[in-house]
């Protein structure tokens, strides 16, 4: 009986590896005649089948058998002339078995996953390379990392539910999928699901259309660990939220681990039903902030090592200092640099990378002082700033403080006001007194105008940075 059960699993594995036409032609009837730790011997229906299995499908059968019995080192085929005897219940008719197996797998795949070694695979959406060991921890991610570590040690017992929120591109996917991979590694007996809100919505809609909501709930009831990413996509999906609420309660009451991610704190989730929002607050809530310079540098170097690309230290520091928004942008810039090197075989230089970042509108504080020696001056008063500005733009100081509206004078005037406001913390009233009694609104407009311009005009940004680098501000 045990051999027959193993044979069914082996034949099911073979079906996944062999084309339908080949399976139906070459696999007619099969049984197990002998099973040891190191070897499995199969009975087959004829010499024709035996020869073809040995010549064409030995590898597929061996791999399928090894999944069921990992210790085997050899398989063998023998001909059984009595295999067609109806009284032989240990024989599998491969044609009939194929139809039943395909039907069973379709049923299991109705909701987007199949069970394999107690793990639910959801469209292969989890990357096996992500692990907690290669997640670089920085100050503002330490709490989230430690919480995930604790969950991996004892799912369902520590920090349940675990709610993590963060901005886009801060290694959210890495940490969640690393947690998934770590739990799989430690608890092979647990049924684990990693899915996104998008996929959950699709599964729910499919279940509604097929009138199989109870089957969907039954599937989730069997789960030991549920990880749902990007829950923000459930906003304005009232029926789906209601179903998630029911599933949440089912799992929570059975002490099953739930991990949820969003881009905001639970109290800010106005798009969700209050009762679902309150469920998310039952456990621990942790957030992830942006990485600091040292962490961005470490992440960039780690990504470069993973791609087997040597990035010079000065270039890595330059990118880490200027690409500050998120980790995803760091990796994108690195990929751009690697692609350019592979296409041109020209090594990257600091000046080329700086120019590339300017074109990609990433650079917001260019480290020109690393390439251009500038004599720095200690700023003591507003007059020092105005003097530096007119020296840089080669105009008389009177033209800056007067209300001349020509463009060649307006930009230096706006730069002066902007630096006085942002770097010297002067009030608008004090600035308007300096600039020939210009009113409060005019000064506010000038500062906002320049701030808008330097976000769009990299040349002007360069000019402002040179002036700033020449002063201790």
C-alpha positions in Angstrom: 0.0 0.0 0.0 2.8 2.3 0.9 4.6 1.5 -2.3 1.5 2.3 -4.3 1.1 5.7 -2.7 4.8 6.5 -3.5 4.3 5.3 -7.0 1.4 7.7 -7.5 3.5 10.6 -6.3 6.3 9.6 -8.6 4.1 9.2 -11.7 2.6 12.6 -10.9 6.1 14.1 -10.8 6.9 12.5 -14.1 3.8 14.1 -15.7 5.2 17.5 -14.9 8.5 16.7 -16.6 7.4 14.8 -19.7 5.3 16.0 -22.7 1.7 14.7 -22.7 2.2 12.9 -26.0 5.4 11.2 -24.9 3.8 10.2 -21.5 0.7 8.6 -23.1 2.8 6.7 -25.7 5.7 5.4 -23.6 4.2 5.2 -20.1 1.4 2.7 -20.4 1.3 0.7 -17.1 3.8 0.7 -14.3 4.3 -0.7 -10.8 7.0 -0.9 -8.1 8.5 -4.3 -7.7 11.2 -3.4 -5.2 11.9 -0.3 -3.0 15.0 0.2 -0.9 16.7 3.3 0.5 19.2 3.3 -2.4 17.2 1.8 -5.3 13.7 1.6 -6.9 12.9 -1.2 -9.4 9.9 -0.7 -11.6 7.8 -3.3 -13.5 6.8 -2.2 -17.0 4.5 -3.7 -19.6 7.0 -4.6 -22.4 10.6 -4.6 -23.6 9.7 -1.7 -25.9 8.6 0.4 -23.0 11.6 -0.7 -20.9 14.1 0.2 -23.6 12.5 3.6 -24.3 12.3 4.5 -20.7 16.0 3.7 -20.2 17.1 5.5 -23.3 14.8 8.6 -23.3 13.3 9.2 -19.9 15.8 7.7 -17.3 16.7 11.2 -16.1 13.0 12.4 -15.7 12.0 9.2 -13.9 15.1 9.3 -11.6 14.5 13.0 -10.7 10.8 12.3 -10.0 11.6 9.3 -7.8 14.3 11.2 -5.9 11.7 13.9 -4.9 9.7 11.1 -3.2 12.7 9.2 -1.9 15.8 11.5 -1.6 18.2 8.7 -0.6 18.0 6.7 -3.9 21.0 6.5 -6.2 19.7 4.2 -8.8 16.5 3.1 -10.6 15.9 0.0 -12.8 13.2 -1.2 -15.2 12.0 -4.8 -15.6 9.4 -6.4 -17.8 6.4 -8.0 -16.0 4.4 -10.2 -18.4 1.5 -10.4 -15.9 1.2 -6.6 -15.4 -2.2 -6.6 -17.3 -3.7 -9.0 -14.8 -6.8 -7.1 -13.4 -6.2 -8.6 -9.9 -2.9 -6.7 -9.7 -4.0 -3.6 -7.7 -0.4 -2.3 -7.4 -0.3 -1.4 -11.1 -1.0 2.2 -12.3 -2.7 2.6 -15.7 -0.9 5.7 -16.8 -3.5 6.9 -19.3 -6.3 7.0 -16.7 -4.0 8.3 -14.0 -3.0 11.2 -16.3 -6.6 12.4 -16.6 -7.2 12.3 -12.9 -3.8 13.9 -12.0 -4.4 16.9 -14.4 -7.9 17.4 -13.1 -6.6 17.4 -9.5 -3.8 19.9 -10.3 -6.3 22.2 -12.0 -8.5 22.2 -8.9 -5.5 23.1 -6.7 -4.4 25.9 -9.0 -7.9 27.5 -9.0 -6.8 30.1 -6.5 -3.3 30.8 -7.9 -1.2 28.4 -5.9 -0.2 24.8 -5.6 1.1 22.9 -2.5 4.6 21.6 -2.8 6.3 20.3 0.4 3.7 22.2 2.4 4.8 25.5 0.8 2.4 27.5 -1.4 4.0 28.8 -4.5 2.2 31.8 -5.8 3.3 32.2 -9.5 6.9 31.9 -8.5 6.8 35.5 -7.1 9.4 34.8 -4.4 13.1 35.3 -5.1 15.2 32.5 -3.5 18.2 34.8 -3.4 16.7 37.1 -0.8 17.7 36.1 2.7 18.0 37.8 6.1 21.8 37.3 6.0 22.2 39.5 2.9 19.8 42.2 4.0 21.9 45.2 5.0 20.6 46.7 8.2 20.7 50.4 8.9 19.5 52.4 12.0 16.0 53.0 10.7 15.5 49.4 9.6 16.8 47.6 12.7 13.5 47.3 14.4 11.7 45.8 11.4 14.6 43.4 10.7 14.7 42.3 14.4 10.9 41.7 14.3 11.1 39.6 11.2 14.0 37.6 12.7 11.8 36.9 15.8 8.9 35.8 13.7 11.2 33.4 11.8 12.2 31.8 15.1 8.7 31.3 16.3 5.9 32.0 13.8 2.5 32.7 15.3 3.9 33.3 18.8 6.0 36.5 18.5 4.6 39.7 17.2 1.4 38.6 15.5 0.2 40.3 13.4 3.4 42.0 12.2 2.6 45.2 10.3 5.5 46.9 8.4 5.3 50.2 6.6 7.8 52.3 4.6 8.4 54.5 1.6 8.8 53.0 -1.9 12.1 51.4 -2.8 13.5 50.7 0.7 14.1 46.9 0.4 10.6 46.0 1.5 10.3 43.1 -1.0 13.8 41.9 0.1 12.9 41.8 3.8 9.4 40.2 3.3 10.6 37.5 0.9 13.7 36.9 3.0 11.3 36.2 5.9 9.3 33.8 3.7 12.5 32.0 2.7 13.8 31.8 6.3 10.6 30.3 7.6 10.5 27.7 4.8 14.1 26.7 5.7 13.4 26.3 9.4 9.8 24.9 9.3 9.4 22.4 6.4 6.1 21.2 8.0 4.4 24.6 7.8 2.1 25.8 5.0 3.3 29.2 4.0 1.8 31.8 1.6 3.5 34.9 0.2 1.1 37.0 -2.0 0.3 40.5 -2.9 -2.9 42.4 -2.5 -3.3 42.4 -6.3 -3.2 38.6 -6.4 -5.5 38.3 -3.4 -8.1 40.5 -5.2 -7.8 38.3 -8.3 -8.2 35.1 -6.3 -11.3 36.6 -4.6 -12.9 37.7 -7.8 -12.3 34.3 -9.3 -13.9 32.6 -6.3 -16.9 34.9 -6.6 -17.4 34.1 -10.3 -17.1 30.4 -9.6 -19.2 30.6 -6.5 -16.5 29.0 -4.5 -15.9 31.4 -1.6 -16.0 28.6 1.0 -13.2 26.8 -0.9 -11.1 29.9 -0.9 -11.6 30.3 2.9 -10.8 26.6 3.3 -7.5 27.1 1.5 -6.5 30.0 3.7 -7.7 28.1 6.8 -5.0 25.5 6.2 -2.2 28.2 6.1 0.3 28.5 8.9 2.0 31.7 7.7 0.4 34.4 5.6 2.4 37.3 4.1 0.5 40.0 2.2 2.5 42.7 0.4 1.2 46.1 -0.8 -2.1 46.1 1.0 -2.7 49.6 -0.2 -4.2 48.2 -3.4 -7.2 47.0 -1.3 -8.4 50.6 -1.0 -12.0 51.1 -2.2 -12.4 47.3 -2.6 -15.0 46.9 0.1 -16.0 43.2 -0.6 -12.3 42.1 -0.8 -11.6 43.9 2.4 -14.5 42.1 4.1 -13.1 38.7 2.9 -9.7 39.6 4.2 -11.2 40.5 7.5 -12.9 37.1 7.7 -9.6 35.3 6.7 -7.6 37.4 9.2 -9.9 36.3 12.0 -9.8 32.7 11.0 -6.0 32.7 11.1 -5.5 34.9 14.1 -7.9 32.7 16.3 -5.7 29.7 15.4 -2.4 31.5 16.2 -1.3 31.5 12.6 1.3 34.1 11.7 0.2 37.1 9.7 2.6 39.7 8.1 1.3 42.7 6.3 3.0 45.6 4.5 1.8 49.0 3.5 3.3 52.4 2.7 1.7 54.1 5.7 1.0 53.6 9.4 -2.3 51.9 10.3 -3.9 55.0 11.7 -3.5 56.7 8.3 -5.3 54.0 6.4 -8.5 56.0 5.8 -9.4 53.9 2.7 -9.8 50.7 4.8 -12.7 49.6 6.9 -12.2 50.7 10.6 -12.6 47.1 11.8 -9.9 45.8 9.4 -7.6 48.7 10.3 -8.0 47.9 14.0 -7.0 44.3 13.3 -3.8 45.4 11.8 -3.0 47.3 15.1 -3.4 44.2 17.3 0.2 43.2 16.9 3.4 45.2 16.5 3.8 48.0 14.0 7.3 48.9 12.7 8.5 51.3 10.0 11.6 51.6 7.9 13.2 54.9 7.2 15.6 55.9 4.5 19.2 54.6 4.7 22.0 57.0 5.6 25.1 57.6 3.5 27.1 54.7 4.9 24.3 52.3 4.4 23.6 53.4 0.8 27.3 53.0 0.1 27.3 49.5 1.6 24.2 48.5 -0.3 25.7 49.8 -3.6 28.9 47.9 -3.1 27.0 44.7 -2.2 24.8 45.0 -5.3 28.0 45.6 -7.4 29.6 42.5 -5.9 26.5 40.4 -6.6 26.7 41.5 -10.2 30.5 40.8 -10.3 31.2 44.4 -11.2 34.1 46.4 -9.6 33.0 49.9 -8.7 35.7 52.4 -7.8 35.4 53.7 -4.2 35.2 57.4 -5.2 32.4 56.7 -7.7 30.5 54.5 -5.2 30.7 57.3 -2.6 29.6 59.9 -5.2 26.6 57.9 -6.2 25.7 57.1 -2.5 25.9 60.8 -1.7 23.7 62.0 -4.5 21.1 59.2 -5.0 19.4 59.5 -1.6 15.7 58.7 -2.2 15.6 54.9 -2.0 17.5 51.6 -2.6 15.8 50.9 -5.9 17.1 54.1 -7.5 20.7 53.1 -6.3 20.4 49.8 -8.1 18.9 51.4 -11.2 21.9 53.8 -11.4 24.3 50.9 -10.9 22.6 48.9 -13.7 22.9 51.9 -16.0 26.6 52.1 -15.3 27.1 48.4 -15.8 25.2 48.4 -19.1 27.2 51.3 -20.4 30.5 49.5 -19.5 29.4 46.2 -21.2 28.3 48.1 -24.4 31.3 50.3 -24.7 34.1 48.6 -22.6 35.0 52.0 -21.2 35.6 52.1 -17.5 33.4 54.6 -15.6 35.0 57.8 -14.3 33.8 60.2 -11.7 33.2 63.0 -14.3 31.2 60.6 -16.6 29.1 59.4 -13.7 28.5 62.9 -12.5 27.3 63.9 -16.0 25.1 60.8 -16.2 23.5 61.6 -12.9 22.8 65.2 -14.0 21.1 63.9 -17.2 19.0 61.5 -15.2 18.0 64.3 -12.8 19.2 62.5 -9.8 22.0 64.8 -8.5 20.7 67.3 -6.0 24.0 68.2 -4.2 26.9 67.6 -6.6 30.2 67.1 -4.9 32.0 69.5 -7.2 34.5 70.3 -4.4 35.9 66.8 -4.9 37.0 67.8 -8.4 37.4 71.6 -8.3 39.6 73.4 -5.8 37.6 76.4 -4.4 38.9 79.0 -2.0 36.5 78.9 0.9 35.5 82.0 2.9 34.0 82.2 6.3 30.6 84.0 6.1 30.1 86.7 8.7 27.2 88.7 7.3 24.7 89.0 4.5 27.2 91.2 2.7 29.6 88.3 2.3 27.0 86.2 0.6 25.9 89.0 -1.8 29.6 89.7 -2.6 30.2 86.0 -3.4 27.2 85.9 -5.7 28.1 89.0 -7.7 31.7 87.8 -8.0 30.5 84.5 -9.3 28.1 86.0 -11.9 30.4 88.9 -12.8 28.0 91.8 -12.1 28.1 94.8 -9.8 26.7 94.4 -6.3 24.3 97.3 -6.9 22.5 95.4 -9.7 21.7 92.6 -7.2 20.1 94.8 -4.5 18.3 97.1 -6.9 15.0 96.1 -8.5 16.2 95.7 -12.1 14.1 93.1 -13.8 16.5 91.9 -16.5 17.2 88.2 -16.4 20.9 88.5 -16.0 20.3 90.4 -12.7 17.1 88.6 -11.5 18.8 85.1 -11.2 21.7 86.4 -9.0 19.2 88.4 -6.9 17.1 85.3 -6.4 20.2 83.2 -5.5 21.2 85.7 -2.9 17.7 85.8 -1.3 17.5 82.0 -1.4 20.9 81.5 0.3 20.0 84.2 2.9 16.8 82.4 3.7 17.9 78.7 3.6 21.5 79.0 4.9 21.5 82.1 7.1 17.8 81.7 8.3 17.0 85.3 7.7 13.4 86.3 7.9 11.5 87.5 4.8 11.2 91.0 6.5 14.9 91.3 7.0 15.7 90.2 3.4 13.3 92.7 1.9 15.0 95.5 3.9 18.3 94.4 2.4 17.0 94.4 -1.2 15.9 98.0 -1.4 12.7 97.6 0.5 11.1 94.9 -1.7 7.9 93.6 -0.1 7.4 90.3 1.7 5.5 88.6 -1.1 8.3 89.5 -3.7 10.9 87.9 -1.5 8.8 84.8 -0.9 8.2 84.5 -4.6 11.9 84.8 -5.4 12.9 82.1 -3.0 10.2 79.7 -4.2 11.0 80.5 -7.8 14.7 79.7 -7.5 13.9 76.5 -5.6 11.7 75.4 -8.5 14.3 76.3 -11.1 17.2 74.4 -9.5 15.0 71.2 -9.5 14.7 71.5 -13.3 17.9 73.2 -14.4 21.0 71.2 -13.5 23.3 74.0 -14.8 21.8 76.5 -12.4 22.0 73.9 -9.6 25.7 73.5 -10.5 26.2 77.3 -10.2 24.4 77.5 -6.8 26.5 74.6 -5.5 29.8 76.2 -6.5 28.8 79.4 -4.6 27.8 77.3 -1.6 31.0 75.3 -1.7 33.0 78.5 -1.7 31.5 79.5 1.7 31.2 77.6 5.0 27.4 77.2 4.5 
